[in-house]
Amino acid sequence: MKKFSSKPFRIDGRTPYSAKHTPTRIEPLYRDEDDRARQLDALSDRMDQAQNQMHAHEKYGFVVLFQAMDAGGKDSSIRHVFKGVNPSRFQVAAFKKPGKEDLAHDFMWRFWKKLPERGYIGIFNRTYYEEVLALKVHPDRLADNSIPEEFLANSGKLWKERYADITHFEDYLHRNGFRVVKFYLHVSKEEQGQRLINRLKDTEKQWKLSENDLEERQEWDAYMQAYEDAINATATRNCPWYVIPSDDMNNQQLIIAQIMAELLESLPVHFPERNEKEAQKLIKQIEKQDKRT
């Protein structure tokens, strides 16, 4: 495997993030497709072993957030990066437009309900950051959220307070043993355009695209600014963002898998201590039961 450091992708508040100055493509970290598959399998095994230990330890958990523009590669990354992790020990929640019940509650309510248990990896496919991304690009939609007028009067204050709410929420999770890992899949407009065209040419994927998606694409610059603002306002040392160059999906998946393996392996966890005498006692009981049958 071609060695690389995950540090260049980490945004933790010490250095500001700039969308314009962050690459969407880097040199390949693999020689060919077979090499990519071998690397991903090895990283997947590391993740599974580390997650198994975390599960047995029962004090830590992971909340993994995926944000990207449409066709950024969220689904494929989740599918390929976590393919080797025990499926009974991780949960995926996909969030679309909020429904009537969601809008009747605070903007974090529906996300609270999907948080994982200790020992588990919880993955959010789109996240509460949509509340400071899509709504910031389309502030007129705030009227549908039943927010009191007094809080809508000052939009600058509204977004600042929402960033603070999110940061406090993530700090709270961290203090309770849940590591919050935030991935922004940084894709270029040109690459996204080609992927959308490919979708339209594929009869099995055409359903994923609508005219509304193309209308959203017209707001590309506004979204890039919204992402930049949100990342800079919420990146902390305990809950950093990882901005992943995503024009090459193979590279994207390897980088995400490497970061996840490193973070899981960094947890101070261990398997419960083994009581050898008790184990031998149980072995004898099983052997005795087998002799009776």
C-alpha positions in Angstrom: 0.0 0.0 0.0 1.2 3.5 -0.9 1.8 5.2 2.4 0.1 8.5 3.0 -0.8 10.7 6.0 -4.4 11.5 6.8 -3.3 14.9 8.3 -3.7 16.9 5.0 -7.4 15.9 4.9 -8.1 16.9 8.6 -9.7 20.2 9.4 -9.7 20.8 13.1 -10.1 24.6 13.5 -6.4 25.4 13.5 -6.1 26.1 9.8 -9.2 27.5 7.9 -10.7 25.5 5.2 -11.0 27.1 1.7 -13.0 25.3 -1.0 -11.1 27.0 -3.8 -7.7 26.0 -2.5 -8.5 22.4 -1.6 -8.0 19.8 -4.4 -10.7 17.5 -5.6 -8.2 15.1 -7.0 -4.8 13.8 -5.9 -2.3 11.3 -7.2 -3.7 7.7 -7.2 -2.9 5.7 -4.0 -3.2 2.4 -5.9 -1.4 0.9 -8.9 -4.5 -0.8 -10.5 -7.9 -2.1 -9.7 -6.5 -5.3 -8.1 -4.2 -3.3 -5.9 -7.0 -1.0 -4.8 -9.2 -4.0 -3.9 -6.4 -5.6 -1.9 -5.8 -2.4 0.0 -9.4 -1.9 0.7 -9.8 -5.5 1.9 -6.8 -5.1 4.3 -8.2 -1.8 5.7 -11.6 -3.4 6.1 -10.1 -6.2 8.1 -8.4 -3.7 10.4 -11.6 -1.8 10.9 -13.5 -5.0 11.7 -10.9 -6.2 14.2 -10.8 -2.8 15.9 -14.6 -2.5 15.9 -14.9 -6.0 17.4 -12.7 -4.9 20.3 -14.7 -1.6 20.7 -17.9 -3.6 20.8 -16.6 -6.0 23.5 -15.3 -3.0 25.6 -18.8 -1.3 25.5 -17.7 2.2 26.4 -17.1 3.9 23.1 -19.0 4.4 19.9 -18.6 6.1 16.5 -20.9 8.6 14.8 -19.7 8.9 11.2 -21.2 11.7 9.1 -21.2 11.8 5.3 -21.9 15.1 3.5 -21.5 15.9 -0.2 -23.1 17.4 -3.2 -25.3 15.1 -5.2 -23.3 12.3 -6.9 -20.4 13.0 -4.5 -20.0 9.3 -3.7 -21.7 8.9 -0.3 -23.6 5.7 -1.0 -20.7 3.9 -2.8 -18.2 4.9 0.0 -20.5 3.6 2.7 -21.1 0.4 0.8 -17.4 -0.3 -0.1 -15.5 1.1 2.9 -17.7 -0.7 5.5 -18.3 -3.9 3.6 -16.1 -6.0 5.9 -17.4 -4.7 9.2 -19.8 -7.0 11.1 -23.2 -5.8 9.8 -24.8 -6.4 13.2 -22.5 -3.8 14.8 -23.1 -0.8 12.6 -26.1 1.1 11.6 -26.8 3.3 8.6 -29.4 6.1 8.7 -30.2 8.0 5.5 -31.9 11.4 5.9 -33.9 13.1 3.2 -36.2 16.1 3.4 -37.8 16.4 6.8 -41.5 15.3 7.1 -44.4 16.9 8.9 -43.5 15.2 12.2 -39.9 16.2 11.9 -40.8 19.9 11.3 -43.0 19.9 14.4 -39.8 19.3 16.5 -36.5 21.0 16.9 -34.1 20.6 13.9 -31.9 18.0 15.7 -34.8 15.8 16.9 -34.8 13.3 14.1 -31.0 12.8 14.3 -31.1 12.2 18.0 -33.3 9.2 17.4 -30.8 7.5 15.2 -27.7 7.8 17.4 -25.9 4.4 17.8 -25.4 2.5 21.1 -22.0 2.2 22.7 -19.9 -0.4 20.9 -21.5 0.4 17.6 -20.7 2.5 14.5 -23.6 4.7 13.4 -23.4 6.2 9.9 -25.4 9.2 8.8 -25.9 9.5 5.1 -26.6 13.2 4.9 -26.8 14.8 8.3 -28.0 17.7 10.5 -25.5 19.9 8.6 -28.2 20.1 5.9 -29.9 22.5 8.3 -27.0 25.0 7.8 -26.3 24.1 4.2 -29.5 23.7 2.1 -31.4 26.0 4.4 -28.7 28.6 4.2 -28.7 28.5 0.4 -32.5 28.6 0.4 -33.5 30.6 3.5 -37.0 30.9 2.3 -37.5 27.3 3.3 -37.1 28.3 7.0 -40.7 29.5 6.9 -41.8 25.8 6.7 -40.0 25.0 9.9 -42.4 26.7 12.3 -39.6 28.7 13.8 -40.8 31.8 15.8 -40.5 35.0 13.9 -38.2 36.5 16.6 -35.5 34.0 15.7 -35.8 34.6 11.9 -35.4 38.4 12.1 -31.5 38.2 12.2 -30.3 35.6 9.7 -26.6 36.1 10.6 -27.4 35.4 14.3 -29.5 32.4 13.3 -26.7 30.6 11.5 -24.2 31.5 14.1 -26.4 30.0 16.8 -27.1 26.9 14.8 -23.3 26.3 14.3 -23.0 26.7 18.1 -25.8 24.2 18.7 -24.2 21.6 16.4 -20.8 22.1 18.0 -22.2 21.7 21.5 -24.1 18.6 20.4 -20.9 17.0 19.0 -18.9 18.0 22.1 -21.6 16.4 24.2 -21.3 13.1 22.3 -17.5 13.2 22.5 -17.7 13.6 26.3 -19.9 10.6 26.5 -17.5 8.4 24.6 -18.8 8.8 21.1 -16.3 9.8 18.5 -17.8 12.1 15.8 -16.1 11.7 12.4 -17.2 14.1 9.7 -16.5 13.4 6.1 -17.1 16.0 3.4 -16.6 14.4 -0.1 -15.2 17.3 -2.1 -16.0 16.8 -5.8 -15.5 19.3 -8.6 -18.5 20.6 -10.5 -17.2 19.1 -13.8 -16.8 15.7 -12.3 -20.3 15.9 -10.7 -21.7 16.9 -14.1 -20.2 13.8 -15.8 -21.6 11.6 -13.1 -25.1 13.1 -13.5 -24.9 12.5 -17.2 -23.9 8.9 -16.6 -26.9 8.4 -14.3 -29.2 9.7 -17.0 -27.7 7.2 -19.5 -28.2 4.3 -17.1 -31.9 3.1 -17.0 -31.3 1.7 -13.5 -30.1 5.0 -12.1 -32.2 7.5 -13.9 -34.7 7.6 -11.1 -32.1 9.2 -8.8 -32.1 12.4 -10.8 -34.9 15.0 -11.1 -35.2 18.5 -12.4 -35.0 19.8 -8.8 -31.5 18.3 -8.6 -30.4 20.3 -11.6 -31.9 23.4 -10.2 -29.9 22.8 -7.0 -26.8 22.5 -9.2 -27.3 26.1 -10.3 -26.5 27.1 -6.7 -23.1 25.4 -6.8 -21.1 28.5 -5.7 -23.6 29.2 -2.9 -23.3 25.6 -1.7 -19.5 25.8 -1.8 -19.6 28.9 0.4 -22.1 27.3 2.8 -19.9 24.2 3.2 -16.9 26.4 3.8 -18.7 28.4 6.4 -20.1 25.3 8.2 -16.8 23.5 8.2 -14.8 26.4 9.6 -17.5 27.1 12.2 -17.7 23.5 13.5 -14.3 22.0 13.1 -12.7 21.3 16.4 -9.8 19.1 17.7 -12.2 16.6 19.2 -14.6 16.6 16.3 -12.7 17.4 13.2 -13.8 17.4 9.6 -12.1 15.3 6.9 -12.3 16.9 3.5 -11.8 14.1 1.0 -10.7 14.7 -2.6 -13.5 12.8 -4.4 -13.1 13.1 -8.2 -11.5 9.7 -8.0 -13.8 7.4 -6.1 -11.2 4.7 -5.7 -8.9 7.2 -3.9 -11.8 8.5 -2.0 -12.7 5.1 -0.5 -9.1 4.2 0.3 -8.6 7.5 2.2 -11.8 7.1 4.2 -11.0 3.5 5.0 -7.5 4.5 6.2 -8.8 7.3 8.4 -11.5 5.0 9.9 -9.0 2.2 10.6 -6.6 4.6 12.3 -9.3 6.2 14.4 -10.8 2.9 15.5 -7.4 1.5 16.4 -6.6 4.6 18.4 -9.3 4.0 21.0 -8.1 2.9 24.4 -10.2 -0.3 24.4 -9.5 -3.9 25.2 -11.2 -7.2 25.4 -12.6 -8.1 28.9 -10.1 -9.9 31.0 -10.2 -13.7 30.7 -10.8 -15.8 33.8 -8.9 -19.0 32.9 -10.2 -21.0 35.8 -13.8 -20.1 35.0 -13.2 -20.9 31.3 -11.8 -24.4 32.2 -14.8 -25.0 34.4 -17.2 -24.2 31.6 -15.3 -26.3 29.2 -15.6 -29.3 31.5 -19.4 -28.6 31.8 -19.8 -28.6 28.0 -17.7 -31.8 27.7 -19.8 -33.5 30.4 -23.0 -32.4 28.6 -21.7 -33.9 25.3 -20.9 -37.2 26.9 -24.5 -37.5 28.2 -25.9 -37.1 24.7 
